[in-house]
Amino acid sequence: MAKGGFRGGFGGGGGMNLGAMKKMQQMQQDMMKMQAEVEEREFTATAGGGMVKATVTGKRELKSLEIDPEALTPEDAEMVCDTVVAAVNEALRQAESAMNDGMAKFTGGLNLGF
């Protein structure tokens, strides 16, 4: 057996120190708090010059949809449907962007799949 004993393993300098573990735990708690805050927010977008207004939650759920009654003529049905889709998708993009912006604060801009 060599003198000096085993130098690797636990406490030998190769593992993560307690301070780094606490920092990671705090960062995880902060990320979870930020995610919960974004999920509680609402995001609203309009399309068709304000003809359609969609509101989604940070959980990416459609909460409300408003259509200007003047847009509800039978001849314009297809256009109204397309405009609804555009408004909902834009509101969802806003929610996704807010979540990504919040996560970027913690990941330093690395794309970790959040």
C-alpha positions as CSV (number, residue, x, y, z in Angstrom):
1,M,0.0,0.0,0.0
2,A,1.3,3.4,-0.9
3,K,2.1,6.0,1.7
4,G,-0.4,8.9,2.1
5,G,-3.5,6.8,1.6
6,F,-6.3,7.3,-0.9
7,R,-6.5,10.8,-2.3
8,G,-9.7,10.7,-4.4
9,G,-13.3,10.1,-3.3
10,F,-15.4,12.0,-0.8
11,G,-13.7,15.1,0.7
12,G,-10.6,14.6,-1.4
13,G,-11.3,17.7,-3.5
14,G,-12.9,15.8,-6.4
15,G,-16.6,16.4,-5.4
16,M,-18.9,19.3,-5.2
17,N,-18.5,21.5,-2.1
18,L,-21.3,22.3,0.2
19,G,-21.4,26.0,-0.9
20,A,-21.8,25.1,-4.5
21,M,-24.6,22.6,-3.7
22,K,-26.4,25.3,-1.6
23,K,-26.0,27.8,-4.5
24,M,-27.5,25.3,-6.9
25,Q,-30.4,24.6,-4.6
26,Q,-31.1,28.3,-4.3
27,M,-30.9,28.7,-8.0
28,Q,-33.4,25.8,-8.5
29,Q,-35.8,27.4,-6.0
30,D,-35.5,30.8,-7.7
31,M,-36.2,29.2,-11.1
32,M,-39.3,27.4,-9.7
33,K,-40.5,30.7,-8.2
34,M,-40.0,32.6,-11.5
35,Q,-41.8,29.8,-13.4
36,A,-44.8,30.0,-11.0
37,E,-44.9,33.8,-11.5
38,V,-45.0,33.5,-15.3
39,E,-47.7,30.8,-15.1
40,E,-49.9,33.2,-13.1
41,R,-49.6,36.0,-15.6
42,E,-51.9,36.6,-18.6
43,F,-50.8,37.5,-22.1
44,T,-53.1,39.3,-24.5
45,A,-52.6,39.8,-28.3
46,T,-54.8,41.2,-31.0
47,A,-55.0,40.5,-34.7
48,G,-56.8,42.0,-37.7
49,G,-56.4,45.5,-36.4
50,G,-58.0,44.7,-33.1
51,M,-60.8,42.7,-34.6
52,V,-59.8,39.6,-32.5
53,K,-58.3,39.7,-29.0
54,A,-57.0,36.5,-27.4
55,T,-55.8,36.2,-23.8
56,V,-53.8,33.2,-22.6
57,T,-52.2,32.2,-19.3
58,G,-48.6,31.6,-18.6
59,K,-49.6,27.9,-18.5
60,R,-50.4,28.3,-22.2
61,E,-54.1,27.9,-21.9
62,L,-56.6,30.1,-23.8
63,K,-58.5,32.1,-21.2
64,S,-60.6,34.4,-23.3
65,L,-61.4,35.3,-26.8
66,E,-63.1,38.5,-28.0
67,I,-64.3,39.0,-31.6
68,D,-65.6,42.4,-32.8
69,P,-69.3,41.8,-33.7
70,E,-68.7,43.7,-37.0
71,A,-66.3,40.9,-38.1
72,L,-69.0,38.2,-37.8
73,T,-70.5,38.3,-41.3
74,P,-70.9,35.0,-43.1
75,E,-68.7,36.2,-46.0
76,D,-65.8,36.8,-43.6
77,A,-66.0,33.6,-41.6
78,E,-62.7,32.1,-43.0
79,M,-60.9,35.4,-42.4
80,V,-62.2,35.6,-38.8
81,C,-61.0,32.0,-38.1
82,D,-57.5,32.8,-39.5
83,T,-57.4,36.0,-37.4
84,V,-58.4,34.1,-34.3
85,V,-55.6,31.6,-34.9
86,A,-53.1,34.5,-35.4
87,A,-54.2,36.2,-32.1
88,V,-54.0,33.0,-30.1
89,N,-50.6,32.0,-31.5
90,E,-49.2,35.5,-30.8
91,A,-50.5,35.4,-27.2
92,L,-48.9,31.9,-26.7
93,R,-45.6,33.2,-28.2
94,Q,-45.7,36.0,-25.6
95,A,-46.1,33.5,-22.8
96,E,-43.4,31.3,-24.1
97,S,-41.0,34.2,-24.5
98,A,-41.6,35.4,-20.9
99,M,-40.8,31.9,-19.7
100,N,-37.7,31.7,-21.8
101,D,-36.6,35.1,-20.7
102,G,-37.0,34.2,-17.1
103,M,-35.1,30.9,-17.5
104,A,-32.3,32.7,-19.3
105,K,-31.6,34.7,-16.2
106,F,-30.7,31.4,-14.4
107,T,-29.0,29.5,-17.3
108,G,-26.9,32.4,-18.6
109,G,-28.5,32.0,-22.0
110,L,-27.7,28.3,-22.4
111,N,-30.5,26.4,-24.1
112,L,-31.3,23.7,-21.7
113,G,-34.6,22.8,-23.1
114,F,-36.8,25.0,-20.9
